Amino acid sequence: MNRIVLGAVAALLFVAAGLFWLQGRAEVERGAPPPIPAAPGKDAPDALPSAEVAGLRGPAPPESIELTNEQRRFSRYDRNSDGRVTRTELLSTRTAAFRKLDKDGNNLLTFEEWAAATVDKFSQADADRDLALTPQEFRTTAPPVRPKPKCGC
């Protein structure tokens, strides 16, 4: 019973506060001075200024370039956009793969064990052994393309 009474009192207080707030705003607006109309003369111009735009042309809008799937995949790994994927950049996105390797979900697979597969994959792709992948080297790390299932309509 007390909760109902307290709830009703609180609701009435909120309504009263809202009414006082609305009255206060109306009073401020009513007391505001009207804007002073500008008299024609040196302070108020007779006509709006205009610019001569005949023969002018704005800059061309930027053109959209269409990236291939491989270019988009490379740019996702190339965090600093230097045109090379370093070992650190490639390893930074492998946390989801770690979760996939831990089949039983007990988190007993160590990071070093998980990273060994990624390091091996990186070493195989890095043909010139400069510890960075060029776009051509990175292309060899692409996952195999899976055929789409046929429609069973």
Short mmCIF file of the C-alpha atoms (twelve columns), coordinates in Angstrom:
data_MODEL
# 
_entry.id   MODEL 
# 
loop_
_atom_site.group_PDB 
_atom_site.id 
_atom_site.type_symbol 
_atom_site.label_atom_id 
_atom_site.label_alt_id 
_atom_site.label_comp_id 
_atom_site.label_asym_id 
_atom_site.label_seq_id 
_atom_site.Cartn_x 
_atom_site.Cartn_y 
_atom_site.Cartn_z 
_atom_site.pdbx_PDB_model_num 
ATOM 1   C CA . MET A 1   0.000  0.000   0.000   1 
ATOM 2   C CA . ASN A 2   2.834  2.342   0.858   1 
ATOM 3   C CA . ARG A 3   4.414  1.774   -2.563  1 
ATOM 4   C CA . ILE A 4   1.240  2.790   -4.341  1 
ATOM 5   C CA . VAL A 5   0.894  5.977   -2.269  1 
ATOM 6   C CA . LEU A 6   4.572  6.863   -2.761  1 
ATOM 7   C CA . GLY A 7   4.288  6.199   -6.506  1 
ATOM 8   C CA . ALA A 8   1.233  8.460   -6.781  1 
ATOM 9   C CA . VAL A 9   2.956  11.244  -4.818  1 
ATOM 10  C CA . ALA A 10  6.068  10.948  -7.002  1 
ATOM 11  C CA . ALA A 11  3.960  11.098  -10.171 1 
ATOM 12  C CA . LEU A 12  2.166  14.231  -8.930  1 
ATOM 13  C CA . LEU A 13  5.516  15.859  -8.108  1 
ATOM 14  C CA . PHE A 14  6.784  15.138  -11.623 1 
ATOM 15  C CA . VAL A 15  3.631  16.616  -13.168 1 
ATOM 16  C CA . ALA A 16  3.903  19.722  -10.967 1 
ATOM 17  C CA . ALA A 17  7.584  20.163  -11.865 1 
ATOM 18  C CA . GLY A 18  6.709  19.884  -15.553 1 
ATOM 19  C CA . LEU A 19  3.994  22.511  -15.261 1 
ATOM 20  C CA . PHE A 20  6.302  24.932  -13.449 1 
ATOM 21  C CA . TRP A 21  8.957  24.378  -16.096 1 
ATOM 22  C CA . LEU A 22  6.496  25.060  -18.919 1 
ATOM 23  C CA . GLN A 23  5.227  28.205  -17.194 1 
ATOM 24  C CA . GLY A 24  8.772  29.438  -16.741 1 
ATOM 25  C CA . ARG A 25  9.588  28.968  -20.447 1 
ATOM 26  C CA . ALA A 26  6.390  30.734  -21.493 1 
ATOM 27  C CA . GLU A 27  7.173  33.648  -19.201 1 
ATOM 28  C CA . VAL A 28  10.662 34.030  -20.664 1 
ATOM 29  C CA . GLU A 29  9.340  33.939  -24.214 1 
ATOM 30  C CA . ARG A 30  6.596  36.438  -23.464 1 
ATOM 31  C CA . GLY A 31  9.087  38.905  -21.943 1 
ATOM 32  C CA . ALA A 32  11.574 38.729  -24.831 1 
ATOM 33  C CA . PRO A 33  11.815 41.965  -26.834 1 
ATOM 34  C CA . PRO A 34  10.656 41.849  -30.455 1 
ATOM 35  C CA . PRO A 35  13.354 42.057  -33.122 1 
ATOM 36  C CA . ILE A 36  14.140 45.557  -34.356 1 
ATOM 37  C CA . PRO A 37  13.382 45.891  -38.071 1 
ATOM 38  C CA . ALA A 38  16.317 47.176  -40.086 1 
ATOM 39  C CA . ALA A 39  15.706 50.467  -41.852 1 
ATOM 40  C CA . PRO A 40  16.837 50.673  -45.475 1 
ATOM 41  C CA . GLY A 41  20.125 52.497  -45.665 1 
ATOM 42  C CA . LYS A 42  23.784 51.776  -45.151 1 
ATOM 43  C CA . ASP A 43  23.217 49.056  -42.497 1 
ATOM 44  C CA . ALA A 44  20.689 47.037  -44.533 1 
ATOM 45  C CA . PRO A 45  21.605 46.316  -48.147 1 
ATOM 46  C CA . ASP A 46  18.907 46.755  -50.773 1 
ATOM 47  C CA . ALA A 47  19.830 43.622  -52.709 1 
ATOM 48  C CA . LEU A 48  21.626 40.406  -51.943 1 
ATOM 49  C CA . PRO A 49  25.210 40.142  -53.201 1 
ATOM 50  C CA . SER A 50  25.786 37.927  -56.192 1 
ATOM 51  C CA . ALA A 51  28.806 36.239  -57.678 1 
ATOM 52  C CA . GLU A 52  29.746 35.955  -61.325 1 
ATOM 53  C CA . VAL A 53  29.673 32.231  -61.995 1 
ATOM 54  C CA . ALA A 54  29.524 32.289  -65.771 1 
ATOM 55  C CA . GLY A 55  32.286 30.069  -67.147 1 
ATOM 56  C CA . LEU A 56  33.309 28.703  -63.727 1 
ATOM 57  C CA . ARG A 57  33.355 24.976  -63.061 1 
ATOM 58  C CA . GLY A 58  33.701 23.217  -59.710 1 
ATOM 59  C CA . PRO A 59  35.983 20.261  -59.036 1 
ATOM 60  C CA . ALA A 60  35.042 16.891  -60.457 1 
ATOM 61  C CA . PRO A 61  33.531 14.447  -57.973 1 
ATOM 62  C CA . PRO A 62  35.862 11.639  -56.891 1 
ATOM 63  C CA . GLU A 63  35.629 8.440   -58.882 1 
ATOM 64  C CA . SER A 64  34.864 5.161   -57.173 1 
ATOM 65  C CA . ILE A 65  37.379 2.427   -57.838 1 
ATOM 66  C CA . GLU A 66  36.241 -1.168  -57.807 1 
ATOM 67  C CA . LEU A 67  38.535 -3.411  -55.769 1 
ATOM 68  C CA . THR A 68  38.865 -7.121  -56.374 1 
ATOM 69  C CA . ASN A 69  38.195 -9.560  -53.558 1 
ATOM 70  C CA . GLU A 70  41.925 -10.170 -53.191 1 
ATOM 71  C CA . GLN A 71  42.685 -6.425  -52.958 1 
ATOM 72  C CA . ARG A 72  40.017 -6.005  -50.262 1 
ATOM 73  C CA . ARG A 73  41.356 -8.995  -48.350 1 
ATOM 74  C CA . PHE A 74  44.919 -7.637  -48.558 1 
ATOM 75  C CA . SER A 75  43.840 -4.187  -47.303 1 
ATOM 76  C CA . ARG A 76  42.047 -5.760  -44.311 1 
ATOM 77  C CA . TYR A 77  45.351 -7.281  -43.169 1 
ATOM 78  C CA . ASP A 78  47.531 -4.294  -44.160 1 
ATOM 79  C CA . ARG A 79  46.730 -2.176  -41.090 1 
ATOM 80  C CA . ASN A 80  49.160 0.688   -41.794 1 
ATOM 81  C CA . SER A 81  48.479 0.792   -45.588 1 
ATOM 82  C CA . ASP A 82  52.133 0.530   -46.572 1 
ATOM 83  C CA . GLY A 83  51.516 -2.073  -49.291 1 
ATOM 84  C CA . ARG A 84  53.027 -4.903  -47.223 1 
ATOM 85  C CA . VAL A 85  51.590 -7.302  -44.645 1 
ATOM 86  C CA . THR A 86  54.043 -7.866  -41.811 1 
ATOM 87  C CA . ARG A 87  54.036 -10.898 -39.561 1 
ATOM 88  C CA . THR A 88  52.525 -8.829  -36.732 1 
ATOM 89  C CA . GLU A 89  49.703 -7.596  -38.974 1 
ATOM 90  C CA . LEU A 90  48.881 -11.137 -40.060 1 
ATOM 91  C CA . LEU A 91  48.927 -12.525 -36.513 1 
ATOM 92  C CA . SER A 92  46.735 -9.723  -35.131 1 
ATOM 93  C CA . THR A 93  43.616 -11.085 -36.814 1 
ATOM 94  C CA . ARG A 94  44.043 -14.719 -35.769 1 
ATOM 95  C CA . THR A 95  42.208 -14.703 -32.417 1 
ATOM 96  C CA . ALA A 96  39.054 -16.182 -33.948 1 
ATOM 97  C CA . ALA A 97  41.143 -19.017 -35.380 1 
ATOM 98  C CA . PHE A 98  42.485 -19.698 -31.892 1 
ATOM 99  C CA . ARG A 99  38.954 -20.132 -30.625 1 
ATOM 100 C CA . LYS A 100 38.242 -22.516 -33.503 1 
ATOM 101 C CA . LEU A 101 41.324 -24.624 -32.671 1 
ATOM 102 C CA . ASP A 102 40.223 -25.047 -29.052 1 
ATOM 103 C CA . LYS A 103 37.561 -27.628 -29.834 1 
ATOM 104 C CA . ASP A 104 36.648 -28.559 -26.262 1 
ATOM 105 C CA . GLY A 105 36.513 -24.935 -25.091 1 
ATOM 106 C CA . ASN A 106 38.761 -25.457 -22.063 1 
ATOM 107 C CA . ASN A 107 41.326 -22.810 -23.135 1 
ATOM 108 C CA . LEU A 108 44.219 -25.248 -22.681 1 
ATOM 109 C CA . LEU A 109 45.610 -24.616 -26.145 1 
ATOM 110 C CA . THR A 110 48.518 -22.236 -25.607 1 
ATOM 111 C CA . PHE A 111 49.028 -19.212 -27.808 1 
ATOM 112 C CA . GLU A 112 52.419 -20.505 -28.933 1 
ATOM 113 C CA . GLU A 113 50.823 -23.758 -30.106 1 
ATOM 114 C CA . TRP A 114 48.135 -21.854 -31.951 1 
ATOM 115 C CA . ALA A 115 50.561 -19.350 -33.484 1 
ATOM 116 C CA . ALA A 116 52.758 -22.139 -34.827 1 
ATOM 117 C CA . ALA A 117 50.234 -22.847 -37.597 1 
ATOM 118 C CA . THR A 118 50.034 -19.156 -38.484 1 
ATOM 119 C CA . VAL A 119 53.807 -18.725 -38.420 1 
ATOM 120 C CA . ASP A 120 54.196 -21.762 -40.673 1 
ATOM 121 C CA . LYS A 121 51.588 -20.359 -43.062 1 
ATOM 122 C CA . PHE A 122 53.392 -17.005 -43.061 1 
ATOM 123 C CA . SER A 123 56.796 -18.647 -43.626 1 
ATOM 124 C CA . GLN A 124 55.459 -20.661 -46.563 1 
ATOM 125 C CA . ALA A 125 53.929 -17.545 -48.152 1 
ATOM 126 C CA . ASP A 126 57.022 -15.336 -47.591 1 
ATOM 127 C CA . ALA A 127 58.986 -16.536 -50.645 1 
ATOM 128 C CA . ASP A 128 61.759 -13.903 -50.471 1 
ATOM 129 C CA . ARG A 129 62.142 -14.257 -46.644 1 
ATOM 130 C CA . ASP A 130 61.999 -10.502 -45.937 1 
ATOM 131 C CA . LEU A 131 59.416 -10.995 -43.122 1 
ATOM 132 C CA . ALA A 132 56.733 -9.129  -45.084 1 
ATOM 133 C CA . LEU A 133 54.218 -10.303 -47.650 1 
ATOM 134 C CA . THR A 134 53.805 -8.546  -50.967 1 
ATOM 135 C CA . PRO A 135 50.364 -8.686  -52.618 1 
ATOM 136 C CA . GLN A 136 51.560 -11.590 -54.811 1 
ATOM 137 C CA . GLU A 137 52.849 -13.532 -51.788 1 
ATOM 138 C CA . PHE A 138 49.724 -12.736 -49.790 1 
ATOM 139 C CA . ARG A 139 47.552 -14.153 -52.586 1 
ATOM 140 C CA . THR A 140 48.943 -17.620 -51.807 1 
ATOM 141 C CA . THR A 141 47.400 -17.475 -48.296 1 
ATOM 142 C CA . ALA A 142 43.842 -17.171 -49.613 1 
ATOM 143 C CA . PRO A 143 41.450 -19.825 -48.349 1 
ATOM 144 C CA . PRO A 144 40.265 -22.292 -50.980 1 
ATOM 145 C CA . VAL A 145 37.123 -21.294 -52.837 1 
ATOM 146 C CA . ARG A 146 34.200 -23.465 -51.831 1 
ATOM 147 C CA . PRO A 147 31.631 -24.227 -54.515 1 
ATOM 148 C CA . LYS A 148 28.164 -22.887 -53.802 1 
ATOM 149 C CA . PRO A 149 25.589 -25.568 -53.031 1 
ATOM 150 C CA . LYS A 150 23.196 -26.340 -55.819 1 
ATOM 151 C CA . CYS A 151 19.637 -25.185 -55.397 1 
ATOM 152 C CA . GLY A 152 17.368 -27.941 -54.110 1 
ATOM 153 C CA . CYS A 153 14.255 -26.349 -55.470 1 
# 
